[in-house]
């Protein structure tokens, strides 16, 4: 018997990484490939972490997060979505990806499968595969025929993908890379189906505050699920507060997992970095709420820049995102997004993510797309799009 799992040996770097490896860190290249703004973490957050270091907060703490942080996370959910979340349902394991992994550990067993709404960030379905699940992707469809094009989820198709082996449905809303945002009606139908079939829901809501309408937050499963429903909600400090390098997020889980989470969080990571938690605590202050507004404004401005680029007429179209900070750009005539994006690094000196990375290998659905992050300085974004446009013009 071989010492390694076959499914681990089959793992491959995703397309975003493969493109980034071509030019990561090169100063003359405009990087729009990763999901992060070009803003540094605000000074008040950095200073809080520095103060914690200076005060010697470098020791072990509770594996599920320091009490003040968990209390402020509960308060955050109350003021954003009016959801009352008790502390026994909140765990701060480390990065949001670790929250994803932890949720998957709770629901994935031998022979189980996880149904995932796609296109989606490849780390998600790779994490499910690593956990041992069989993955079924159910793609959104772009409805270009509408006056205002929209990504649409076929709920009948989603439910039909679930069988006796399905243990979880994974949904990202607002979504990466599309910006699609699930409606309350859709959430209620999915929750009813999951309850009836005893299937868990894992909801990635890390872009919840980055929506482009009058709402404070996108619809959340926490607003409709009970404390004992098998619903896991992932959140993160990375995107709304420009803290990608801090690797800190949180998980809201069913109340019945209170004691198991004490074990899981310690076994996986012994808890999040201590002094980073004090930076996260500062992010949840009133000053942090003001920064959320600034980030939202920056993303909205970037969205306008991309919309103007689309309207200039250049073989590129998109479904305007309802949330998050990505443009999933459809390029007429593009058939190999990975090769195109690799070429852009060298010929155009701009980095974008290939659409093929956001679905199953060999699936042609996303090959005509590339993803950009528009939470950038507008001038830099315009230059990056101009470089992309020149490359598109030369596309056969």
N, C-alpha and C positions, 0 to 999 in steps of 0.2 A: 504493500500500500504506500502511495506517495505521501510525503509529510504535508503537502499543501493542498488546500481546497482547489478543485478545478475552476470554480467560479471566480476565485481570487486570481488565479493565473491568467484568466481571460480578461481581467480589467485592463482598460486602456485609458490614457489621458484624454480628457474631453477636448472638443474642438477649440474652446476658448483658450485653454492652456496651450494647445499646439500653436495657435496664432501668436499668443503673447511671447512664447519662447523665441519667436523669430526676431523680436526687437525690444524686449522688456528693458526699461531703464535708459534707452537711447534718447538723448536730450532733444534731438530735432524731430522726434516722432510725436504726433498728437495721439495720446491714448484714450480712446473712447470705448475700449473693450470690456473693462471691468465695471461692476456695479458699485461705483463710488463717485462722490463728488470730488472736485479738485480743492474744496475747502478743507483746511485743517480743523481738527477738533477745537471748539471754542475754548478760549483761555480760561473761563470760569470752571470748566470741566477739568482741564489739564491741571489747573491750580489746586483743585480739590484732591486729585490723585497725588500731586506732589506733596501737599500738606500731610496726607495720610502716610506717605513714605517718611517724611521728616519726623512724624510722630511715632515712627516705629511700627506702623500697622503692616507688618510683614509676616505675621504668624498665621497658623491655621485658624479658620473660623468655621462656623456652621457650614456643613457641606452643601446645604441648599440655599445659601446666601445669608448675608448679615440681616438681622431683623429689621433695621431701619430701611434697608433697600426693599425688602419684600413688602413692608408696609406701604412704601411710596409707590410700588408697582400696583398694589391694590387700589390706592388713591388715584393713580393714573387711569385705571380702567373705570373707576367711578366717574371721574370728571369728563372723560372722553366719550364713553359709551353708556354711562349710567348702569354699569354692571357691578354687582356686589360680589367680589371674589374673596373668599376667606383665605387666610395665610396658609392653611393646610393644603391649598391647591396650587401654591406658587413655589416654583423651584428655579433657582439661578445656577445652572450647572456649569456655565462657561459660555462659549460661543453659541449662537443660535443653531449652528449645525450640530452641536452636541445635544441641544434640545430636540432636534429632529431625530438624531440617533437614539436618544433615550425613549422618545415616543415610539419609535419603530421597535425597540427592544421589548416594549410592553405588549405589542400586538402581533409580532411576527413569530411564527413557529414553523416547524417542519411541514413542508408542503403547502404553506399558506401563500396567498398572493395579495398584492396591493394594487389597487386601481388608482391611477394618477391622471389628473387632468393636465393635458399638455397643449401647446409647447410649454416647457418648464425648464428651469435651471438644472443642468445635468447632474449637479451634486445630489439632487433629491433622488432621482431614480437610481443613481449609483449607490447611494446610501441604503436604499431599500434592498438592492441586490446584495450588497455586502452583508446586510443583516440576515440574508438567506431567503428573501422573498422572491417569488416570481412576479414580475412587473407587467401590468397591462396598462398601456397608455390610451387614453380617450381624448382625441384632439378637439380643441375648439375649431370652429370654422369661421373664416372671415366672410362676412356678408357684404360684398362690394356693391350690391344692387340698391342698397338703401341710400336715401339722400345724405344720411350721415352713417357711413359704414361702421359696423360693429362686429366684434368677436362674439360668437354665440356658442353656448354649450347645449348640446342635445342631451337632455336629462334621460330620455328613453334609452339612448345609446349608453350613457353612463351606467344606468341601472342594469342594462342587459349584459354589461361587461362583468358584473359581479356574479359569482357562483358560490357553491358551497364551501370553496376554499378561500374565499375573500375574507380577509380579516380587517382591512382598512381601506378607506377612500382618502386620498391625499389631494388637497385643493390649495392653491396659492392665489390669494385675492387681497388686494390688487396683485396681478400676476407679473412675473418675470419670465419671458421678455415682452409680453403683449400689452401690459397695462389693463387687461380685462379685469373688471370688478364684478363680483357676484352680487346679484340682487337679493333682497330680503326674501322674496318669494322663492327664488331658487334654493336659498339656504333652508327654508322651512321644509321644502319638499325633500331635500337630501337628508335632513335630520330625521324626518318621519320615516323615510326608507331605511336609514341606518338603524333606527330604533327597532323597526319591525324585523330586520334581518340580523340584529345583534352584530353590526359591523361598526368598527370605530371610525371616527372622522379625525384626521390630522389636518389642521388648518394653519397654513403659513400666512400670518398677517403682519409681516415685518414692515410692509409699506402702508399700513392702515391709515396713518396720518397724512400720507402724501396723495391726496385726492384733489381733483380739479373742479370742484363745485363748492357749494356753501357749507358742506358738512365738515365737522371736525375730524371725522373718522369714517372709513368705509364700513359697510355692514359687517358685523362680527358675529361669529357663532356664539360668543360669550353672552350676547344679548338674548339668545333664545334657548340655549341649552341649560339643563339643570345641572346641579353640582355632581350628580351621580351618573349623568350621561357619559358614554365612552367617547368624549370629545377632548382632543388635545389642541391647544392653540399656542403657536410659536410666535415669539416676538423678539425684537433685537434693538440694541442701541446703535447698531452700525449705520443704518441708513438715515433715520430722521435726525440724529444728532452728530453725523459725520464722525463716527467712531469705529470705522471698519477695522483698524488695526488693534483695537482693544480686545476683541474677541469675547464679547459679553452679551448675552441675551437671556431670555427667560421662557419658561414653559408653564402654562396653566393646564392642569390635568384633573381628572376626576378625583373627587374627595377620597374615594376608597383606596387610592394609591399613595396616601399620605406616608405611611410607614415604609412601603417598598421604595419610595423616592429617597428616603434617608439612606438606603443601601445603594441604590443605583447611582446617585450623585457622587457618593464617596468612591464606589468601585470604578466609575468611569473617569473621574477627574479630581477627586478630593475637593471639589468645589471650585468656583471661579477665583481668579487672582484677587487677593485681598484688597490691595490698594486700588485696583481698577474698579472695585465695587463702590468705592467712595466717589470716584469720578462719575460712575453711573448714577449714584444718588444725587449728585449735583445736577445731572441732566434732567432729573424729574422735578427740579425746583421751578418756581415761577420764571426765573431767567431761562431755564431750559424750555419752558412752554413758549416763550417769546422767540427763542431760536427755531423752534418748530415752524413758526410762522415765516421766519426768514428763509428757511430751507424750502418751504412750500412755494414761496414767492420765486425763489431761484429756479425751482423745477418748472413752475408755470412759465417763466420767461424763456427757459430753454425749449419748452414745448412749442412756444410761439415761433422761435427761431427755426425749429424743424418744420413746422407747418408752412412757413414762408418758403423754405427750401423746397418742399414738396410742390407747392403751388407754382413754382417757377418753371415747371415742365421739364423733366429730366429723366424719364423712364423709371422714376421712383414714386411709389405711393405707400400709404400706410393707413391703418385704422387708428385714428387719434386715440391715444391711451386715456383711460378714465382715471388712472392712478399710477403709482410708482414713478420711475424717471427714465424709462426706456423708450426708444423708437425702434419698433420691429419693422424694418423697411423692406418692402417688396420691390425687387429690381427686375423689370421686364427683361426676359432673355437670359437671366442668370440660372445656371443649371448645376454649378459646383461651388457652393458657398465657401467651403474650406479652402480650396485652391485660390479662389478670388481673394479671400481675406488675407491669406499668406502673401499673395502677390502685392496687395495694397501696402503691406508693411515696407516692402523694398522699393516699390515704384512710386507710391504716393505719399509715403511717410505718415500714414494714418493707421491706427489700429482699431478694428471693429471685430465683433464676434460673429462667427458663421451661424446661419440659421440651422444648419444641420446638427449643431451641438445640442439643440433643445428638444430633440426627439430621439426615436429609435434609430440605430445605425442602419443605413440603407433606405430609410423612409424618405421618399422624394418630396413630401409635403412641404418641408421647410427649406429646401435647397435654393429657392428664389429669394430668401430673406437674409438680411444681416441685422444685427442688433447694435445699437449705439446707446450710450448713457448720456443724457442731455442735461444732467445736473452740473453743468460746467460754466465757466466764464463765457458769456455770450460771444465775445470776440474769438476766443479759442474754438468754440463750437462752430462758428461760421467758417473759420478757416479749415477745420476738419471736414466739414460738409463740402466745402469747395474742392478740397482734394479728392473726396469721394466722387463728386460729380464729374471731375475730369476723368477719373478711372472708368466710371460708368459710360461716359461718352465713347470711350475706346473699346468697350466690351463688344465682342462679336455677336 
